Amino acid sequence: MKKIKRFVIPALAVAMVFTGCSKTASTQDNKTEAFEDAIQIVLSDGGIIVNGKAAATDSGEAVYIGADIVYYEEGKDETYGEGGKEDSHSIEEAAGHMVITITQPGTYEVSGKISSGQIAVDLGEDSKEDSEAVVNLILNSAEISCSVAPSIVVFNAYECGSDKEEDASPDVNTENAGFNLILAKDSENVINGSYVAKIYKDGTTKEDIENDEAKKKYKFDAAIDSLVSFNIDSEENGKLIVNAENEGISSALHMTISGGEITINSSDDAINTSEDNISVLTINGGTIICDSGFGEEGDGIDSNGYIVINDGYVIACANGKSQDSGVDSDKGIYINGGTVLASGNMYDEVSSDSKQLFSVFNFVQPVQENEFVMITDENDKPITAFSAVNAYSTVVYSQPELTEGTYHLYKVSSVTGDLNGSIYTNITDYEDAVQLEGGSGFMMGGPGKGGGRPQTPDEEKPERQEKPRGDKSFENNETVTSTEFTLSRDSYQFGRISEVK
C-alpha cells in the first residue's frame, strides 16, 4: 500500500495522558512536504480534473468518478429502511450527482465548485486495520453541494480508536486518524449537504423489523460524515461554512478540531459524535460557531460520549424552540481552556473535573436571539458580553479571564470592544444597561465542582442520579434574589435570573 506523509495535529493546550489513537508524532516539515505533493482535484459542473487531466472512470485509480451515490430511494416499502417521504429522493435526482471517490492513501487538494456532487473516501474494508490508510483532504476555496446525501463522506480508512466501552476515556488523541480535513490558507470553503436515513441490509423482512432485528446497511446524518475517527484543522485563516439539511459534521467514533474558522448552520445537531458511551469530541483551537436553529430541534454540539474543550472560541447555540443544550454529552463535558458560550433551553452538566472555571445561568424569561448579556466584575468593570443567534433560557459561559470573585450581570443594547464570533472582550463602551438579579437557578463552578440540579444555599447536594435527557432542565426552587454572584472553586451560589423591576 502506498505510504504517505502524515498530517500533524498541533499539540494540545492541556497536558493529558492519551489512550486509543496515540502514536509517534510526525514533524511540521513532513506536513508541508505532504501538502506540496498533493493530488489536485478541480471541481466543476462541466467535469472533474485530476492533476490536470480529466478524471478517470476506472475504480482502480487513486481518484475516479462514476460510482453510484448512496441515498434513500423513494417508493420503497418498510423493509427498505426507516426513512419517510421527506427523507426520500428520486432515481433521477440521485443520478444527477457526480461522486468523486478517493481510493488510495495520500494528500488531495480540492478546489472549484460542483452543484450536485460528493467527495467519497473509500480505501477498502481492510483499511480500518491499516495505520497507513490515511487520507488528508485539503479544501482550497472549494464549494460542494449535494441534495441527496453528505457532500463529504468517509466509508473506509484507518480507525485509530477503539469502539470497546471498556476502553472509553475522555482523553483520546486522534493524531493518527485515517482522515484529516484541512482548510487551506486564506481559503473560504462551503459545504451544502444532506443526509441518508437508515437503510436496512439486503434481505431484511417484516419479521426482522417486528422483532427489532433489522440491521443497518447505511445511515449518514450529516453534511460531512465519517465512519472513522477524523481531524479538522486549518492553515492560516482557513474558513469552512457548512449548511446542512440535518446535522452539520458527524463522526461515528472520535473527532478532533484544532483550527480554522468554522460556521455550521444545521437543522439538527451542528456537531455530533455518535458512538454511545465511547465517542470523544475534542476541541483544541479555532473558532467554531454552531447554529442549530434551522429545524425543529438540535443541540449546538452533541456527543454520545464525551466533549473536551481545551482551547479556541466555541459558540454553540441550540435550537431555540426545543429542549436542547448548547453542549450535550452522555458521559461528560470538560472545559479545560478557551472561551465557551453554549446556549439552549436545557443544562447538561459540566464535569467537576474541568480545569477552567465556568458559569451557568438559567433565565426566568428567555433571552432573545442577538440580545446582549454582559458580565462585570465587583467594580462593575466589563469582563465580557455575548449574544446568541437563537433564543435561550440557559447558558454556559467560560473564559480564561474568569477568576474567583464577585460578578454582576446586565442586559445591554449595544457593546463596543473586541469581537470574536458573538463574544466581546476588552469592552470600552456599552449602552442601556439593565442589571439582572438572581434567585434559584444560576450556578458557577470549576475544578472540584460540578453542575447538576440547582439547590438553594441551605440544601444538601444530593447524589447525582442519571435521568432521561429531557429531565436535565433546571427545577423550580425557592427564590433567593441577589444582584451579584460569586464564582468560586470552593462553593456555589445559586440563583434564578430575572430582570430587576
Secondary structure as UniProt FT lines:
FT   HELIX           28..36
FT   STRAND          39..43
FT   TURN            45..46
FT   STRAND          49..50
FT   TURN            51..52
FT   STRAND          53..54
FT   TURN            59..60
FT   STRAND          63..65
FT   TURN            74..75
FT   TURN            78..80
FT   HELIX           85..87
FT   HELIX           91..95
FT   STRAND          98..102
FT   STRAND          106..114
FT   STRAND          117..122
FT   HELIX           125..129
FT   TURN            131..132
FT   STRAND          135..145
FT   STRAND          152..156
FT   HELIX           165..167
FT   TURN            175..176
FT   STRAND          179..183
FT   TURN            185..186
FT   STRAND          188..193
FT   STRAND          196..200
FT   TURN            202..203
FT   HELIX           206..210
FT   TURN            211..212
FT   STRAND          216..220
FT   STRAND          222..226
FT   STRAND          230..234
FT   TURN            236..237
FT   STRAND          239..244
FT   STRAND          247..251
FT   STRAND          255..257
FT   STRAND          261..265
FT   STRAND          271..273
FT   TURN            276..278
FT   STRAND          280..283
FT   STRAND          287..291
FT   STRAND          301..303
FT   STRAND          306..309
FT   STRAND          313..317
FT   TURN            320..321
FT   STRAND          327..329
FT   STRAND          332..335
FT   STRAND          339..344
FT   TURN            352..353
FT   STRAND          358..367
FT   TURN            369..370
FT   STRAND          372..377
FT   TURN            378..379
FT   STRAND          382..386
FT   STRAND          392..398
FT   TURN            400..401
FT   STRAND          405..412
FT   STRAND          414..420
FT   TURN            421..422
FT   STRAND          423..431
FT   STRAND          434..445
FT   TURN            447..448
FT   TURN            457..458
FT   HELIX           469..471
FT   STRAND          485..487
FT   STRAND          495..499
//
